[in-house]
Amino acid sequence: MTISRLVAFYAPLKSPNHPLPSGDRTMARLLMKALDRAGYSPFLASEIRTLDKAGERQHQESLRQQSLEEADRLIAHYQALPEENRPCLWFTYHVYYKAPDWIGPPVTKALGIPYVIAEGSRAAKRAQGSWALGHEGAEAALDRADAIFVMTAHDREALERARPSHQALVDLPPFLDLAEWPASSAHPSPETEPRLLTVAMMREGDKLASYRILAAALQRIQHLPWSLDVVGDGEAREEIVRLFSPMAQRVRFHGQIESRADLTALYEIADLFVWPAVNEAYGMVLLEAQALGCAVVAGAYGGVASVMRDGKTGRLTPPGDIAAFADALSNLLQDRERLRSLGAVASRFVKQERDLAHAALRLRNALEPLTT
């Protein structure tokens, strides 16, 4: 009998097909690629998005009901298929209290197949309050998982503390498909002023808070030569442009760039990627910049420390510390040779440790015992 290698893939926070670019969408797509490279055949099991940003109990109840109805539909569908056409595994990406997985657990229980999660986060303080139902759903899913792929050291402590005896925790640090980022002929010019680069959506909340820190830090180093390229767009664009208005002659706003080649060129001509990273899970753009030889300065929020090497591929600064961010920029901008050295190490770091092949190998080694 043919053994199924089909994997039901689900991303409750943001589908890989979502129209808006983000690190979550990028990682969802990369995980499907890595599963394919590992010898599996992933397919998107559901498009239901369970994200509740506002903490509204009624909305969470509605999402839970939709999810359970979807689970019933999928169970009936899969059970009607020949066994070799059913998924051998359910793989959910990014589970936390704002985006629980209410579909995977009942489907895997009914089919008797393994259930795994990548990037699961526990937050005990959310057991009460506005997201209590979402927290309950996320915790139930995390408890049920046969394996959780831990993408940052930031998540590991809580996962270890609450790990059921049957569950394996497997390190799977964020990664890139380097084939998507072919090098161009663009390179920084030592004769020009240092070029800074940031790439981020322009929306309210954490992104806007990061832009505020960046603008405030740059105002402190106006005595130094530099220019800044900003890639991104969104509803907060006008406010962000105002933040940088005191330095308007030094800042170029490119809007949202769809072309991977155009974005690659900006990464490669930049001397330094800068992003305060307020409440970032880790930051895919930091990996992209390093892959293309660009050193980084970033705020040490969340799992950012898991996607760079402080002092070797760039600098990490205390979360939200404007003065420390400005000091890190000042020190590096006055040492172009150091910047080039950091950029070279950054490129080697990503290519040797954070490529698709390494991720696929980790997935295969962890999933084979569950699926054979």
N, C-alpha and C positions, 0 to 999 in steps of 0.2 A: 504493500500500500504506500502511496505517495505521502510523505510527511509534509504538512503545511509549513511554509515559511512566511506566511502572511502575518503582518503586524498591524493591528488597529491602532492608529495614531490619533491623539486628541490633545488639543491645546485650549483649555477653558478660558485662559486670559485673553489670547488673541490668536486666531486661526492663521496658519501660514498663508492663507488666501486673502487675508484682510487687506483692504486697499491702501491703508496708511503705513508708510515705512516706520519701523521701530526695531530696537534690539530684540524684542520678544519675537516679532515676526521673523527676523533674520535667523535667530537661534532655532526656532521651530523648523524652518526650512533646512537648516544645516543638520539637525538631528535626523530628519527623514533621509537626507543624503548619506549620513554616516551609517544609518541602519541598512540602507541599500548596499553600501560598501562592505558592511559586515556580513552580507549574505542573506539578508532578509528582504521582504517585499512590503514596505510600509504603504498604507493607504489611509486617507483621512476618514475617520469613522464618523465624525459629527462636526457641524459648524456652530453648534450652540455655544454662545459666549456667556459665561456666568459672572462676569465682572460687575461688581456693585461698588462704584466709587464713593457713593454718598452715605452708605450705611443705613439703608432703608429696609426695615424688616419685611414689609409687604413685597418689595421688589425681590428680595432674597427668596421669599416663599414662592413667588411666581417662577423664578428661575429654577428652583428646586423641583417644582411640579413639572415644568417643561422637560427638565433633565430626566426625571423618572419615567415620564411618558416616552421619551426618546430611548431610554434604556429598554423598556418593554418592547418597543418596536424593533430595536436591534437584536434583542434576544430571540424574538420570533423569527426574524430574518435569518440570522446565523444558524439557528437550530434546524431550519428548513433546508440548509445547504448540505451537500456531502461533506464529510469530515475534512477531506483534504482541501476544501474551499473555505473553511472557517479560519478565523485568525488563531494562531497558536499563542498569541501574546497580546496584551493590551498595554500600550505605552502612552502615558500622559505626561505632557510637558508643562511645568510651572503650576504648582498647586499651593495656594495660600488662602488666608481667610477672606480676601476680597474676590477670589476666583477659585472656589472649590470644585472638585470633580465629583458630581453626583451620578455620573453615568458609568464610569469604569468599574467601580466596585460591584454593582449588581450584575453587570454583564459578565464579568470574569467569574463571579460566583456561579451563575447559571451555566456557563460553558465549561467551568472547571479548568480555566487557563490561568497562567501567571499574570500578575498585575504589577507593573513597575512604573515608577515616577522619576522624572529628571527635574531637578531644581524644585524641591519641596521645602517649604519653610514653615516652621512652627512658631506660634506667637501666643504664649499662654495668657498674656494680659488681655487678649481679645476674647476670652471665654465669656466675658460679660460685656454688655454694652451694645452699640449699634450693629456690630458685625457678629453677634453671638451665633446666629444660625449659620453664617458662612464659615465661621471658625469651627463649628461642630462638624460641618461637612468636610472641611479640609482635614481636620484631625482624624476623622473616620477613614478617609481615603489614605492618609499617611500611615495610619495604623495597619491597614489591610495590605499595603504594598509588600510584595516579596523582596523587592530590591528598590533602593532609592539611589539614584545617581546624584552625588553631591557636587555641585558646581563651584562652590566657594567655601573657604574655611569659615566664613561668617555664619553660614547655615549649619555647619556640622555640629557645633556644640549642643544646640537644642535638639537636633535629630538624634544624636548619641544619647542624650539624657532620657528621651522618651522612646527609644528603639525597642520594639517588641522582639522577643527571642527568635522568632522565625525570620527576621528581616536582615538583609545584608545592606550595608552602606558602602557604596563604591564611588571613589573619586573620579569625576569626569569634568576637569576644568574647561572653561569656555574655549572654543576653537574656531578656526576659519577654514574655508576651502580656498587654499591659496591659488588654485586655478582660476578663481573668480577675480583675482587681483594681479593680473600680469603686469610686470614692470614696464614703465615707459622710458623715454629718453630724458625726462625732466629731472633736474637735480637742483638743490639750493645753490645759489651763487654767493661765494664769500665776499664778493665786491659790493653786494647790495645790503641794505638794512635787513636785519633778521626778520623772517616772516613767521608770524604765529598763525595758527589755524584752529578753529573749533567747528564741529559738525554736530548740530542738535536741533530738534524740533523746537519751535517757538510757541510754547503753550504755557498756560497758567500753572502755578504750583511749583514743583521741584525744578523744572527746566528754567522757569523765570527766575527762581531763587539763585540758580547757578549763574545765569547771565548777570544778575545783580552783583554777585561776588566777583565775577570776572571783570566787569566794568570798573568796580571800585578798586580792584587790585591794579588794573592797568593805569588808572588815574594817578596812582602812587609812583609809577615809573615813567612818567612822561618825559623825564630828563634824558632817558635812554632812547637810542634809535630802535624802532620796530614798526611793523605794520601788522594788521590782523585781517585775515579772511574769515568770514562767517558764512557757513553753509547751513541753511534751514529756513523753515517758514512756519506760519501758524497764526493763530488768533492773537497772540501777544506780540506780533512783529512790531507794531507801532511803538509800544512801550519800550521794547528792547532797543530799537533804533534811538529813542530818546536817551536811554541809559548811556549810549556811546557817543552822544552828540558833542560832548566836550572834546572828543578825540576824532571827530568826524573825518578829518583829512587823512587819518591813518587807517580807517576801517572800511573794508569793502564787503558789502552784503551781496551774496550770490543767489539768494533764494534757495529753493529746493532743487538739488541737482539729481536728475534721473540717470544720467549717463555715468556708468561705472568708470569709463575711460577718463572723463572730465574730473571725476572725484579723485581718481588715482593720481592724476597730474597735480592736483592741489596738495595731496598728501606728500608727494615726492619733492615738491619745491618748497615745502614748509620746513623750517628749522625746528619748530617746536609745536606740539599739539597741546592745547590748554583747555582744561575743563574742570570746574570745581566739583562736578559730579554729585550734587546734593541728592542723597537717598537713592543713588543708582544701585541696582542689584550688582552690576559689575561694569558694564559699559563696553559694548561691542566695538564702538568707534575707537576705543583705546587700543584694542587688538589690531584693528585695521591700520591705524596710524603706525604702530610699531612694525607691522609686517612690511610696510613700505619705507622703513628706515627713518621714521620720524620719532624722536624722543618725546616724552609726555611729561606734563606737570598736571597732577590731578588731586582732588580732595580725597582723603582716605575714608570715604563712606562705604558701608556695606561690604561687598565683595570686591571692591576696586583693587585691593592688594593682591587678589588672586589672578589678575590679568596683566600685571606688570611687576617689575623687580626694582624696588626703591633703591636709588643710588646706582643702579646698573643700566636700566632702560629709561630712566627718568626720575622724577621726584614725586613723592607723596607728601601732602601737607595736611595738618590737622583739619578735621571737618569744619567747614564754615569760617576758618581763620583767614581773614582778608590779608592781614599783615604778613602772615607766613607764606601765603600764596604769592604775594608781591615780592617777597624776599627771594623765594625760589626762582621766580622769573628773572629777577634782577641778576642773581648770581650766574644763571646759565646764559643769559643774553650777553653778558660780558666775557663769555668764554666760548667762542664759536668752535674751537677745536674740541672742547668737552662735549658740546652739542653733537658734533659729528660722531664722536666716539660712542656716545649714548645711543645715537640712532643706529649705528652699525650693530651694537650688541642687541638692541631691540629687534632688529630684523632677524638676527640669528635665533633669538629666543623664540619668536613665533614660528619660524620655519622648522626648528628642531624639536619643539615641544608642543606646539598648539595647532598642528595641521589636521586635516580630515583623516588621514591614515591612522594617526595615533588615536583619535577619538573612536574610529571604527574598530580598532583592535581592542580597546577597553570595553566597548559595547559587546563585541563578540565573545570575549573571555567571560564576561559576566552573564550574558544571556544564554549561551549554549547549554550550561547545566540546567537551566530552567525550561528549555524548549526541546530537549532531546531525551 
